Structure formats: C-alpha cells, structure tokens
Amino acid sequence: MTTTFITGANKSLGFETARRLVEAGHTVLLGARHRERGRAAAESLGARFIQIDVTDDASVQAAAADVAAHEGTIDVLVNNAGVLGKVGPVEEYTAADVSAVLDVNVVGIVRVTHAFLPLLRKSPNPVIVNVSSGMGSFSMTQDPARIESQFALPLYCASKAAVTMLTTQYAKELKDMKVNAADPGQTATDFTGGLGHSVADGAESIVTLATIGPDGPTGQFIDRSGNLPW
C-alpha cells in the first residue's frame, strides 16, 4: 500500500488531495500545523494526523521521527503548505513580509523534503509533489489571454517561481525519485476569495502526480490539462 504524507492538509486543496488519495487506497498521513483542526480533518477521512509546522525545524524533525517510528517509510511526499502573503501596494512590502512568504512556500519545502528524504529512499517508487502555481510562470503571467496575467501578487508569484525552479533542480539531483510541480489553477479557496474552479478540479494535478508509477515523469510542471510553460 502506498503511504503518502501531505503538508497543510486540514483544509482546501490539501484536504481534497488527502480525501482523493484515501479513496484511491493510499495510507494518508495528514500534516497540519493546528492540532485540533488537523486531527478532526484526519478522523473525517480515515487518515492519520501528524502535527507539523513547516517553518519550524524541530516540528519538521519531530514529524519525520513520528513517521519513522510508525510507518517506517513514505512513498509520496506532497509539499502543499503555503501562504498568500501580504497583498497591497508594492511600496508597502517590507523585507519581513517577503521572508515570511518564502519561509513557508519555499524554505518550508526544503526543510520538509530534507527531513523526509531518508524515509522516501526506503520506497521502491519515491515521489515528491510540490504545489506550485501558474502565478509563478513568466509566460503565463505575461500572456493577456491567461487569467494569471490579470493579478499582481509580487510576493506570492516570486515564491511560486522559486518552487518551480526548486522542483526542476531537485529532479536533476534526486535521480532515484520523481520530483514534479503541480499547478492547481485558480481554485475557489480562501486564497482567491472563493473565485475559480472547484477544489476537486484544483486537486486534480496534485493527485495525478501523486499517483504516477515508476515510469512517470520527473522535473515537470503540470496542471490538470497537461504540461505548462514557464
């Protein structure tokens, strides 16, 4: 049975991804920062809750130790936890605002991946899925035909550009596993104020990459329609 660990999975895309993977037969380890919400979400799905704050080294190490003690391995790591960050006039952004977004969206992925690599390497088919965004694509944010071009979110966009590049570089280095980035697209969550397609549609690309086999792709950036420009 495939064992999958998902960060930020107590709501929205992470929760829907967890639900879909439980339905597909995965043993899902539902990671969340908030203990009560995370436990309630996990219980509602038949998943196991693991507390994790992706910005805290000790919390991430404790989560990895928990999995090592109970499951002993994971097959799939879904780095889903993310924040939108400050929105507003660019002259109001501070270095602290930028650091806060990067610490969750980018450094958090490095922190979690580093801690879970030993567990992934025990799997015959290790897979990492990083949840990125078309908002981090130069091509898509400059194309008037794309909805991504209609918004200016410097902090979030910069962080997601970094996530996609991090993914492609990790894919080159980690030749013993598949490392890909998923774009959920504009999804109706608290990030978008409820605008966009359903959470079920948004989770499609994440689930697709979380369920690839040994011959699946690596170093790819996809949405539910296929490969994306960057």
C-alpha positions as CSV (number, residue, x, y, z in Angstrom):
1,M,0.0,0.0,0.0
2,T,1.2,3.5,-0.9
3,T,2.0,5.8,2.1
4,T,1.6,9.5,1.4
5,F,2.4,12.4,3.6
6,I,0.7,15.8,2.8
7,T,1.5,19.1,4.5
8,G,-1.1,21.8,5.0
9,A,-3.8,19.1,4.6
10,N,-6.5,20.1,7.1
11,K,-8.4,22.2,4.5
12,S,-8.8,23.3,0.9
13,L,-6.5,21.6,-1.7
14,G,-4.6,19.6,0.8
15,F,-7.7,18.2,2.4
16,E,-9.2,17.3,-1.0
17,T,-5.9,15.7,-2.1
18,A,-5.9,13.7,1.1
19,R,-9.6,12.6,0.5
20,R,-8.9,11.6,-3.1
21,L,-5.8,9.6,-2.1
22,V,-7.5,7.8,0.8
23,E,-10.2,6.9,-1.8
24,A,-7.5,5.6,-4.1
25,G,-6.2,3.3,-1.4
26,H,-3.3,5.3,0.0
27,T,-2.4,5.3,3.6
28,V,-2.5,9.1,4.1
29,L,-0.6,10.9,6.8
30,L,-2.3,14.3,7.1
31,G,0.1,17.0,8.2
32,A,-1.2,20.3,9.6
33,R,0.0,23.0,12.0
34,H,-3.2,23.3,14.0
35,R,-3.6,20.2,16.2
36,E,-7.4,20.2,16.7
37,R,-8.3,21.1,13.1
38,G,-5.7,18.6,11.8
39,R,-6.9,15.8,14.0
40,A,-10.6,16.4,13.1
41,A,-9.8,16.5,9.3
42,A,-7.8,13.3,9.6
43,E,-10.5,11.5,11.5
44,S,-13.1,12.5,9.0
45,L,-11.1,10.9,6.2
46,G,-9.7,7.8,7.8
47,A,-6.2,9.3,7.7
48,R,-3.6,9.7,10.5
49,F,-2.8,13.2,11.8
50,I,0.7,14.4,12.2
51,Q,1.4,17.9,13.6
52,I,3.9,19.8,11.5
53,D,4.8,23.5,11.2
54,V,6.9,23.7,8.0
55,T,8.6,26.9,9.3
56,D,10.0,25.1,12.4
57,D,13.0,22.8,12.2
58,A,12.1,21.0,15.4
59,S,8.5,20.5,14.4
60,V,9.5,19.1,11.0
61,Q,12.1,16.8,12.6
62,A,9.5,15.5,15.1
63,A,7.1,14.8,12.3
64,A,9.7,12.8,10.4
65,A,10.6,10.9,13.5
66,D,6.9,10.1,14.1
67,V,6.6,8.6,10.6
68,A,9.8,6.7,11.0
69,A,8.6,5.2,14.3
70,H,5.1,4.2,13.0
71,E,5.2,3.7,9.2
72,G,9.0,3.4,8.7
73,T,8.8,4.8,5.2
74,I,6.8,7.0,2.9
75,D,6.2,6.6,-0.9
76,V,4.9,10.1,-1.7
77,L,5.6,13.5,-0.2
78,V,3.2,16.3,-1.1
79,N,4.5,19.7,-0.2
80,N,1.2,21.6,-0.2
81,A,1.5,24.0,2.8
82,G,1.6,27.6,1.5
83,V,0.5,31.2,2.3
84,L,-0.6,34.0,0.1
85,G,1.4,36.7,2.0
86,K,0.8,40.4,2.0
87,V,-1.4,41.9,-0.7
88,G,-1.4,45.6,-1.5
89,P,0.7,48.4,-2.9
90,V,4.2,47.3,-3.6
91,E,5.7,50.2,-1.7
92,E,4.2,48.8,1.5
93,Y,6.1,45.5,1.3
94,T,8.9,45.0,3.7
95,A,11.8,42.5,3.8
96,A,10.0,40.8,6.7
97,D,6.9,40.4,4.5
98,V,9.0,38.7,1.8
99,S,10.8,36.5,4.3
100,A,7.5,35.3,5.9
101,V,6.2,34.1,2.5
102,L,9.4,32.5,1.4
103,D,9.9,30.7,4.7
104,V,6.6,28.8,4.2
105,N,6.4,28.5,0.5
106,V,10.0,27.8,-0.4
107,V,12.2,27.2,2.6
108,G,9.4,25.0,4.1
109,I,9.6,22.7,1.1
110,V,13.4,22.4,1.5
111,R,13.0,21.8,5.3
112,V,10.4,19.1,4.9
113,T,12.0,17.4,1.9
114,H,15.4,17.3,3.7
115,A,13.8,15.7,6.7
116,F,11.8,13.1,4.8
117,L,14.4,12.1,2.2
118,P,15.6,9.1,4.3
119,L,12.1,7.8,4.5
120,L,11.4,8.3,0.8
121,R,14.6,6.4,-0.1
122,K,13.1,3.3,1.6
123,S,10.3,3.3,-1.0
124,P,10.6,1.4,-4.3
125,N,8.9,4.3,-6.1
126,P,9.5,7.6,-4.2
127,V,7.6,10.6,-5.4
128,I,7.7,14.3,-4.4
129,V,4.9,16.7,-5.5
130,N,5.5,20.4,-4.9
131,V,2.3,22.5,-5.2
132,S,3.3,25.5,-7.3
133,S,1.2,27.9,-9.3
134,G,0.9,29.4,-12.8
135,M,1.2,32.7,-10.9
136,G,4.9,31.8,-10.8
137,S,5.2,31.4,-14.6
138,F,6.8,34.3,-16.6
139,S,5.0,33.1,-19.7
140,M,1.5,32.8,-18.1
141,T,1.7,36.0,-16.1
142,Q,2.6,37.9,-19.2
143,D,0.0,36.4,-21.5
144,P,-3.1,38.6,-21.8
145,A,-5.2,35.5,-22.7
146,R,-4.3,33.9,-19.3
147,I,-6.1,34.8,-16.1
148,E,-2.7,34.8,-14.3
149,S,-1.8,38.0,-16.2
150,Q,-4.7,39.9,-14.5
151,F,-3.3,39.9,-11.0
152,A,-0.2,41.5,-9.4
153,L,0.9,39.4,-6.4
154,P,4.7,40.0,-6.2
155,L,5.4,38.1,-3.0
156,Y,3.3,35.0,-3.8
157,C,4.4,35.0,-7.5
158,A,8.1,35.2,-6.7
159,S,7.7,32.3,-4.1
160,K,6.0,30.1,-6.6
161,A,8.5,30.8,-9.3
162,A,11.1,29.7,-6.8
163,V,9.1,26.5,-6.1
164,T,9.0,25.5,-9.7
165,M,12.7,26.1,-10.2
166,L,13.5,24.3,-7.0
167,T,11.4,21.4,-8.3
168,T,13.3,21.2,-11.6
169,Q,16.7,21.3,-9.9
170,Y,15.8,18.7,-7.3
171,A,14.6,16.5,-10.1
172,K,18.1,16.7,-11.6
173,E,19.8,15.9,-8.3
174,L,17.4,13.3,-7.0
175,K,17.7,10.7,-9.8
176,D,16.3,8.0,-7.6
177,M,12.9,9.6,-7.3
178,K,10.3,11.5,-9.3
179,V,10.0,15.2,-8.4
180,N,7.3,17.3,-10.1
181,A,5.3,20.6,-9.6
182,A,1.6,20.9,-9.8
183,D,-0.5,24.0,-10.6
184,P,-4.0,23.8,-9.2
185,G,-5.0,26.8,-11.2
186,Q,-7.4,29.5,-9.9
187,T,-9.3,27.4,-7.3
188,A,-12.2,28.6,-5.1
189,T,-10.3,28.7,-1.7
190,D,-9.7,31.4,0.9
191,F,-6.6,32.4,-1.2
192,T,-8.9,33.5,-4.0
193,G,-11.9,34.8,-2.0
194,G,-13.9,31.9,-3.4
195,L,-13.2,32.6,-7.1
196,G,-12.3,29.9,-9.5
197,H,-13.0,26.3,-10.3
198,S,-13.8,23.7,-7.6
199,V,-11.3,22.4,-5.1
200,A,-11.9,19.0,-6.7
201,D,-10.7,20.4,-10.1
202,G,-7.8,22.1,-8.4
203,A,-6.6,19.0,-6.7
204,E,-6.6,17.0,-10.0
205,S,-3.0,17.8,-11.0
206,I,-1.7,17.1,-7.5
207,V,-3.4,13.7,-7.4
208,T,-2.2,12.9,-10.9
209,L,1.4,13.5,-9.9
210,A,1.0,11.7,-6.5
211,T,-0.2,8.6,-8.3
212,I,2.5,8.2,-11.0
213,G,4.2,4.9,-11.4
214,P,7.9,4.1,-11.8
215,D,7.8,5.2,-15.4
216,G,6.2,8.5,-14.6
217,P,7.7,11.9,-15.4
218,T,10.1,13.9,-13.4
219,G,11.0,17.6,-13.5
220,Q,7.6,18.5,-14.9
221,F,5.3,21.4,-14.2
222,I,1.6,20.5,-14.9
223,D,-2.0,21.5,-14.4
224,R,-5.0,19.3,-15.0
225,S,-4.7,19.8,-18.7
226,G,-1.0,18.8,-19.1
227,N,2.4,20.4,-19.2
228,L,2.7,24.1,-18.6
229,P,5.1,26.8,-20.0
230,W,7.3,28.5,-17.5
